[in-house]
Amino acid sequence: MKFLKKVPIHLDWKIAVITIISTLLLMVDYYHQLTPWKALDRTILYLFIPMAIILFLFREKPVDFGFGFGDWKAGIIITFTCILLISPVLWIIAKGDSNMQEYYQGQIKGLPWTTFADLLGWEFIFRGWLLFGYARKFGPEALWLQAVPFALAHIGKPEIETLSTIFGGFVFGWVALRTRSFVYPFLIHWYVASFTIIVAAGMFG
């Protein structure tokens, strides 16, 4: 407590809004289904609501939160490099882990558009709203700060997948900061999710 008395507490109201709203949105997503389609729920909660706050409360530009193509040349190179590197790993895990196969059975219908709709808002809240919002105050430490809630939001999925997400979230965050855009980690995540489901569901034998 003596330490606290010596340190002045100056809270950044935007950081508080980003943290509180993000936490509440994740909780609402977990406990409620607002529409007949979970993917639509997540687009509303994780894309439309943060975007409305950016525009009308913060009065800032969405591009400052990674909503744009950023450095598209680097983005394309990084995206395809990540896809090439991660594909063999995904294949081995999805084919070798019975929990992955059991969890993703029956999710093949509608691919790849189901994963596209599900992950668009999901990536924006972590690799746009949270990452760029935190980075302006905490710098590169924002990479870990956004990776923690991202990992916790995976609890309930297969263990091997959940354990990897703290590191995957960091890498996705790095890609977003490097390219100044949430688009490229979204594309990578979209591929990862779709490919994992296809392999785990036994589409390749």
TACORFEN-V162473 format. One record per backbone hydrogen bond with DSSP energy under -0.5 kcal/mol. NH is the residue of the N-H (numbers start at 1). CO is the residue of the C=O. E is the energy in kcal/mol with one decimal. If there is no record, write none. Layout:
# TACORFEN-V162473
nh=NH co=CO e=E
nh=NH co=CO e=E
This chain:
# TACORFEN-V162473
nh=5 co=1 e=-1.8
nh=6 co=2 e=-1.1
nh=6 co=3 e=-0.6
nh=7 co=3 e=-0.8
nh=8 co=6 e=-0.6
nh=10 co=8 e=-0.8
nh=11 co=9 e=-0.6
nh=13 co=11 e=-0.7
nh=16 co=12 e=-2.0
nh=17 co=13 e=-2.3
nh=18 co=14 e=-2.7
nh=19 co=15 e=-2.5
nh=20 co=16 e=-2.8
nh=21 co=17 e=-2.7
nh=22 co=18 e=-1.9
nh=23 co=19 e=-2.0
nh=24 co=20 e=-2.5
nh=25 co=21 e=-2.6
nh=26 co=22 e=-2.1
nh=27 co=23 e=-1.9
nh=28 co=24 e=-2.6
nh=29 co=25 e=-2.4
nh=30 co=26 e=-1.7
nh=31 co=27 e=-2.5
nh=32 co=28 e=-2.3
nh=34 co=32 e=-0.5
nh=38 co=36 e=-0.5
nh=41 co=37 e=-2.0
nh=42 co=38 e=-2.3
nh=43 co=39 e=-1.6
nh=44 co=40 e=-2.4
nh=45 co=41 e=-3.1
nh=46 co=42 e=-2.4
nh=47 co=43 e=-1.4
nh=48 co=43 e=-2.3
nh=49 co=44 e=-2.2
nh=51 co=47 e=-2.1
nh=52 co=48 e=-2.3
nh=53 co=49 e=-2.0
nh=54 co=50 e=-2.5
nh=55 co=51 e=-2.3
nh=56 co=52 e=-2.9
nh=57 co=52 e=-0.5
nh=57 co=53 e=-1.6
nh=58 co=53 e=-3.0
nh=60 co=54 e=-2.7
nh=64 co=61 e=-1.7
nh=65 co=62 e=-2.0
nh=66 co=63 e=-1.5
nh=67 co=62 e=-2.0
nh=68 co=66 e=-1.5
nh=71 co=179 e=-2.6
nh=72 co=70 e=-1.6
nh=75 co=71 e=-2.4
nh=76 co=72 e=-2.4
nh=77 co=73 e=-1.8
nh=78 co=74 e=-2.8
nh=79 co=75 e=-2.5
nh=80 co=76 e=-2.3
nh=81 co=77 e=-2.1
nh=82 co=78 e=-2.6
nh=83 co=79 e=-2.1
nh=84 co=80 e=-2.1
nh=85 co=81 e=-2.2
nh=86 co=82 e=-2.6
nh=87 co=83 e=-1.6
nh=88 co=84 e=-0.6
nh=89 co=85 e=-0.5
nh=90 co=86 e=-2.6
nh=91 co=87 e=-2.4
nh=92 co=88 e=-2.2
nh=93 co=89 e=-2.4
nh=94 co=90 e=-3.0
nh=95 co=91 e=-2.2
nh=96 co=92 e=-1.6
nh=97 co=93 e=-1.7
nh=98 co=96 e=-0.6
nh=101 co=97 e=-1.8
nh=102 co=98 e=-2.6
nh=103 co=99 e=-2.4
nh=104 co=100 e=-2.2
nh=105 co=101 e=-0.9
nh=107 co=104 e=-1.9
nh=111 co=108 e=-1.7
nh=113 co=110 e=-1.1
nh=114 co=110 e=-1.3
nh=116 co=112 e=-1.9
nh=117 co=113 e=-2.5
nh=118 co=114 e=-1.9
nh=119 co=115 e=-2.1
nh=120 co=116 e=-1.5
nh=121 co=117 e=-0.6
nh=122 co=118 e=-0.6
nh=123 co=119 e=-2.9
nh=124 co=120 e=-1.6
nh=125 co=121 e=-2.4
nh=126 co=122 e=-1.3
nh=127 co=123 e=-3.0
nh=128 co=124 e=-1.5
nh=129 co=124 e=-2.5
nh=130 co=125 e=-2.2
nh=131 co=126 e=-1.5
nh=132 co=128 e=-2.0
nh=133 co=128 e=-0.6
nh=133 co=129 e=-1.2
nh=134 co=130 e=-2.8
nh=135 co=131 e=-2.4
nh=136 co=132 e=-1.1
nh=137 co=134 e=-1.4
nh=138 co=134 e=-3.5
nh=139 co=135 e=-1.8
nh=141 co=138 e=-1.3
nh=142 co=139 e=-2.1
nh=143 co=140 e=-2.2
nh=144 co=141 e=-0.8
nh=145 co=141 e=-2.0
nh=146 co=142 e=-2.2
nh=147 co=143 e=-0.8
nh=148 co=144 e=-1.6
nh=149 co=145 e=-0.7
nh=150 co=146 e=-1.2
nh=151 co=147 e=-2.3
nh=152 co=148 e=-2.5
nh=153 co=149 e=-2.0
nh=154 co=151 e=-1.7
nh=155 co=152 e=-1.5
nh=156 co=157 e=-0.6
nh=157 co=154 e=-2.4
nh=161 co=158 e=-0.6
nh=162 co=158 e=-2.4
nh=163 co=159 e=-2.8
nh=164 co=160 e=-0.9
nh=165 co=161 e=-0.7
nh=165 co=162 e=-1.0
nh=167 co=164 e=-0.6
nh=168 co=164 e=-2.7
nh=169 co=165 e=-3.0
nh=170 co=166 e=-1.0
nh=171 co=167 e=-2.3
nh=172 co=168 e=-2.8
nh=173 co=169 e=-2.1
nh=174 co=170 e=-2.4
nh=175 co=171 e=-2.4
nh=176 co=172 e=-2.1
nh=177 co=173 e=-2.6
nh=178 co=174 e=-2.9
nh=179 co=175 e=-2.1
nh=180 co=176 e=-1.4
nh=181 co=176 e=-1.6
nh=182 co=66 e=-2.5
nh=183 co=68 e=-0.6
nh=186 co=182 e=-1.8
nh=187 co=183 e=-2.4
nh=188 co=184 e=-2.3
nh=189 co=185 e=-2.8
nh=190 co=186 e=-2.9
nh=191 co=187 e=-2.1
nh=192 co=188 e=-2.8
nh=193 co=189 e=-2.8
nh=194 co=190 e=-2.2
nh=195 co=191 e=-3.0
nh=196 co=192 e=-2.3
nh=197 co=193 e=-2.1
nh=198 co=194 e=-2.3
nh=199 co=195 e=-2.5
nh=200 co=196 e=-3.0
nh=201 co=197 e=-2.3
nh=202 co=199 e=-1.4
nh=203 co=198 e=-2.3
nh=205 co=202 e=-1.5
